[in-house]
Amino acid sequence: MRKGIRRFVHISTCDVYGDASGLVSEVHPQKSLGNVYSQMKIEAEEACWDFHRRGLPLSVLRPTIVYGPFSKYWSIRFATRILSGSWGNLGAGGTGKCNLIYVDDLAMAAIAAVERDSAVGEAFNVNGDDDVTWNEYWERFAAALGRPGLPSVNYPLMRMRSTLATPVRFVARNILTRFRDKVFNVYQRSYAARGAMQATERSLSLTPSLDELRLFRRDCRFANDKLKTRLGFTPRVDLEQGLQATAAWLNHHGFTPGGSGLKQPAASVPVRGPERTLAQSVAG
């Protein structure tokens, strides 16, 4: 405000709606999911709106699941699980709505919020138009990765593994928090310890958390009507295009068998100039 900034865009999240179900618009009340992430996002929005009331020209974007190149959680993690051969259709456990927005579309929505006066003082759900379940997302992702026909997974067994992994995750997180330097010293010096740590990390990465399992069953669709009408922005990358671009990027960076392993960013859906940089920045 002291510098006279003409537009401020805050990237929030649809997690501010808590465990809402059904069709959720921007007027839905906010509620924490009970974790630090969603609570801090709610508090961040409150701080932003306070400055808006004091004159800051603010817009808030609430993206859903951001997938595409550079997306560690929603692209790389699921690609790793799918390619491991241990991931598949969860049956009733994967019938929740998978609300997806391709990273370039989120970047373009942010640019629209910067440029358009109609965005000032408004919050927008940033969600794509594809209405798919999590099972459908994994099936289509697998096909893009050249692994069509995912196996069926025993959901009760998967849930039991997730439950057993919960205390392991808790202990590992606390050990790393308190003894990070010592742990990495052992990791570097001991081949056996390094192998054990890598095996544990791989096992945990392939096992969904209980929070993930709840998400995979959740019947919730985030409305994007306001994004189109008030902001005047319509997502342009459909799921087929987004998954093909994501698979090409994963292959380029060596995440897939036979991938090149190159370390330079690969192009996704053609985007130029600062839009490409912003897409890389917000992918999460």
For each residue, the residues with C-beta under 8 A, 3 or more apart:
1: 4 5 51 54 55 56
2:
3:
4: 1
5: 1 8 56 57
6: 57
7: 57 59 113 114 119 120
8: 5 48 51 56 57 58 59
9: 58 59 60 61 110 113 114 119
10: 44 45 48 58 59 60 61
11: 61 63 110 282
12: 16 41 44 45 60 61 62 63 123
13: 16 37 38 41 62 63
14: 17 24 62 63 64 99 125 127 222
15: 18 33 37 38 41
16: 12 13 30 31 38 41 42 45 62
17: 14 20 24 28 29 30 31 222
18: 15 30 31 32 33 38
19: 31 33 214 218
20: 17 24 28 31 220
21: 24 218 219 220
22: 219 220 221
23: 221 223
24: 14 17 20 21 28 125 220 221 222 223
25: 28 125 223 225 226
26: 62 122 123 124 125 223 226
27:
28: 17 20 24 25
29: 17
30: 16 17 18 42 45
31: 16 17 18 19 20
32: 18 35 38 39 42
33: 15 18 19 37 38 39 211
34: 38 39
35: 32 38 39 211
36: 39 40
37: 13 15 33 40 41
38: 13 15 16 18 32 33 34 35 41 42
39: 32 33 34 35 36 42 43
40: 36 37 43 44
41: 12 13 15 16 37 38 44 45
42: 16 30 32 38 39 45 46
43: 39 40 46 47
44: 10 12 40 41 47 48
45: 10 12 16 30 41 42 48 49 60 123
46: 42 43 49 50
47: 43 44 50 51
48: 8 10 44 45 51 52 56 58 60
49: 45 46 52 53 58 60
50: 46 47 53 54
51: 1 8 47 48 54 55 56 58
52: 48 49 55 56 57 58 121
53: 49 50
54: 1 50 51
55: 1 51 52
56: 1 5 8 48 51 52
57: 5 6 7 8 52 120 121
58: 8 9 10 48 49 51 52 120 121
59: 7 8 9 10 113 114 119 120 121 122 123 124
60: 9 10 12 45 48 49 122 123 124
61: 9 10 11 12 106 109 110 113 123 124 126
62: 12 13 14 16 26 123 124 125 126 222
63: 11 12 13 14 66 101 106 126 127 282
64: 14 99 100 101 125 126 127 128 222
65: 74 98 99 100 101
66: 63 71 74 101 102 103 106 282 283 284
67: 71 74 75 100 101 102 103 242 246
68: 71 75 102 103 104 242 245 246 249 268 279 283
69: 75 103 245 246 249 265 266 268 279 280 283
70: 75 103 265 279 280 283 284
71: 66 67 68 74 75 76 103 246 283 284
72: 75 76 77 284
73: 76 77 284
74: 65 66 67 71 77 78 100
75: 67 68 69 70 71 72 78 79 246 250
76: 71 72 73 79 80 250 255
77: 72 73 74 80 81 205
78: 74 75 81 82 87 137 138 141
79: 75 76 82 83 141 145 246 247 250 255 256
80: 76 77 83 84 205 206 255
81: 77 78 84 86 87 205 206
82: 78 79 87 138 141 142 145 147 150
83: 79 80 145 147 255 256 257
84: 80 81 87 206
85: 151
86: 81 206
87: 78 81 82 84 138 150 153 206
88: 138 150 151 152 153
89: 94 135 138 139 150 151 152 153
90: 93 94 134 135 153 155 158 216
91: 94 95 135 152 153 155
92: 95 155 217
93: 90 155 158 159 213 216 217
94: 89 90 91 133 134 135 138 216 217
95: 91 92 133 134 135 217 219
96: 133 134 215 216 217 218 219 220
97: 131 132 133 134 218 219 220 221
98: 65 132 133 134 136 137
99: 14 64 65 127 128 220 221 222
100: 64 65 67 74 127 128 130 132 137 239 242
101: 63 64 65 66 67 105 106 126 127 128 235
102: 66 67 68 105 106 128 235 237 241 242 245 269
103: 66 67 68 69 70 71 106 107 268 279 282 283
104: 68 107 108 237 268 269 271 275 279
105: 101 102 108 109 126 128 235 236 237
106: 61 63 66 101 102 103 109 110 126 279 282
107: 103 104 110 111 271 275 276 278 279 282
108: 104 105 111 112 233 236 271 275
109: 61 105 106 112 113 124 126 227 231 233 235
110: 9 11 61 106 107 113 114 278 282
111: 107 108 114 115 274 275 278
112: 108 109 115 116 119 231 232 233
113: 7 9 59 61 109 110 116 119 124 231
114: 7 9 59 110 111 119
115: 111 112
116: 112 113 119 231 232
117: 120
118: 122 230 231 232
119: 7 9 59 112 113 114 116 122 124 230 231
120: 7 57 58 59 117
121: 52 57 58 59
122: 26 59 60 118 119 226 230 231
123: 12 26 45 59 60 61 62
124: 26 59 60 61 62 109 113 119 226 227 230 231
125: 14 24 25 26 62 64 222 223 224 226 227
126: 61 62 63 64 101 105 106 109 224 227
127: 14 63 64 99 100 101 222 223 224 227 235
128: 64 99 100 101 102 105 224 235 237 238 239 242
129: 224 234 235 238
130: 100 238 239
131: 97 221
132: 97 98 100 136 137 140 239
133: 94 95 96 97 98 136 137
134: 90 94 95 96 97 98 137 138 215 216
135: 89 90 91 94 95 138 139
136: 98 132 133 139 140
137: 78 98 100 132 133 134 140 141 239
138: 78 82 87 88 89 94 134 135 141 142 150
139: 89 135 136 142 143 148 150
140: 132 136 137 143 144 239 240 243
141: 78 79 82 137 138 144 145 243 246 247
142: 82 138 139 145 147 148 149 150
143: 139 140 146 147 148 243
144: 140 141 243 244 246 247
145: 79 82 83 141 142 247 250 256
146: 143 247 256
147: 82 83 142 143 150
148: 139 142 143
149: 142
150: 82 87 88 89 138 139 142 147
151: 85 88 89
152: 88 89 91
153: 87 88 89 90 91 157 158
154: 157 158
155: 90 91 92 93 158 159
156: 159 160
157: 153 154 160 161
158: 90 93 153 154 155 161 162 207 208 213
159: 93 155 156 162 163 210 213
160: 156 157 163 164
161: 157 158 164 165 207
162: 158 159 165 166 207 208 209 210 212 213
163: 159 160 166 210
164: 160 161 167 168
165: 161 162 168 169 203 204 207 209
166: 162 163 169 170 209 210
167: 164 170 171
168: 164 165 171 172 200 204
169: 165 166 172 173 204 209
170: 166 167 173 174
171: 167 168 174 175
172: 168 169 175 176 200 204
173: 169 170 176 177
174: 170 171 177 178
175: 171 172 178 179 183
176: 172 173 179 180 183
177: 173 174 180
178: 174 175
179: 175 176 182 183
180: 176 177 183 184
181: 184 185
182: 179 185 186
183: 175 176 179 180 186 187 197
184: 180 181 187 188
185: 181 182 188 189
186: 182 183 189 190 193
187: 183 184 190 193 194 197
188: 184 185 194
189: 185 186 193
190: 186 187 193 194
191: 194 195
192: 195 196
193: 186 187 189 190 196 197
194: 187 188 190 191 197 198
195: 191 192 198 199
196: 192 193 199 200
197: 183 187 193 194 200 201
198: 194 195 201 202
199: 195 196 202 203
200: 168 172 196 197 203 204
201: 197 198 204 205
202: 198 199 205 206
203: 165 199 200 206 207
204: 165 168 169 172 200 201 207
205: 77 80 81 201 202
206: 80 81 84 86 87 202 203
207: 158 161 162 165 203 204
208: 158 162 212 213 216
209: 162 165 166 169 212 213
210: 159 162 163 166 213 214
211: 33 35 214 215
212: 162 208 209 215 216
213: 93 158 159 162 208 209 210 216 217
214: 19 210 211 217 218
215: 96 134 211 212 218
216: 90 93 94 96 134 208 212 213
217: 92 93 94 95 96 213 214
218: 19 21 96 97 214 215
219: 21 22 95 96 97
220: 20 21 22 24 96 97 99
221: 22 23 24 97 99 131
222: 14 17 24 62 64 99 125 127
223: 23 24 25 26 125 127 226
224: 125 126 127 128 129 227 228 235
225: 25 228 229
226: 25 26 122 124 125 223 229 230 231
227: 109 124 125 126 127 224 230 231 233 234 235
228: 224 225 231 232 233 234
229: 225 226 232
230: 118 119 122 124 226 227
231: 109 112 113 116 118 119 122 124 226 227 228
232: 112 116 118 228 229
233: 108 109 112 227 228
234: 129 227 228
235: 101 102 105 109 127 128 129 224 227
236: 105 108 269
237: 102 104 105 128 241 242 245 269
238: 128 129 130 241 242
239: 100 128 130 132 137 140 242 243
240: 140 243 244
241: 102 237 238 244 245 269
242: 67 68 100 102 128 237 238 239 245 246 269
243: 140 141 143 144 239 240 246 247
244: 144 240 241 247 248
245: 68 69 102 237 241 242 248 249 268 269
246: 67 68 69 71 75 79 141 144 242 243 249 250 268
247: 79 141 144 145 146 243 244 250 251 256
248: 244 245 251 252 266 268
249: 68 69 245 246 252 253 265 266 268
250: 75 76 79 145 246 247 253 255 256 259
251: 247 248 254 255 256 258 259 260
252: 248 249 259 260 262 266
253: 249 250 259 260 261 262 263 266
254: 251 259 260 261 262
255: 76 79 80 83 250 251 259
256: 79 83 145 146 247 250 251 259
257: 83
258: 251
259: 250 251 252 253 254 255 256
260: 251 252 253 254
261: 253 254
262: 252 253 254 266
263: 253
264:
265: 69 70 249 280
266: 69 248 249 252 253 262
267: 270
268: 68 69 103 104 245 246 248 249 271 279
269: 102 104 236 237 241 242 245
270: 267
271: 104 107 108 268 275 276 279
272: 275 276
273: 276 277
274: 111 277 278
275: 104 107 108 111 271 272 278 279
276: 107 271 272 273 279 280
277: 273 274 280 281
278: 107 110 111 274 275 281 282
279: 68 69 70 103 104 106 107 268 271 275 276 282 283
280: 69 70 265 276 277 283
281: 277 278
282: 11 63 66 103 106 107 110 278 279
283: 66 68 69 70 71 103 279 280
284: 66 70 71 72 73
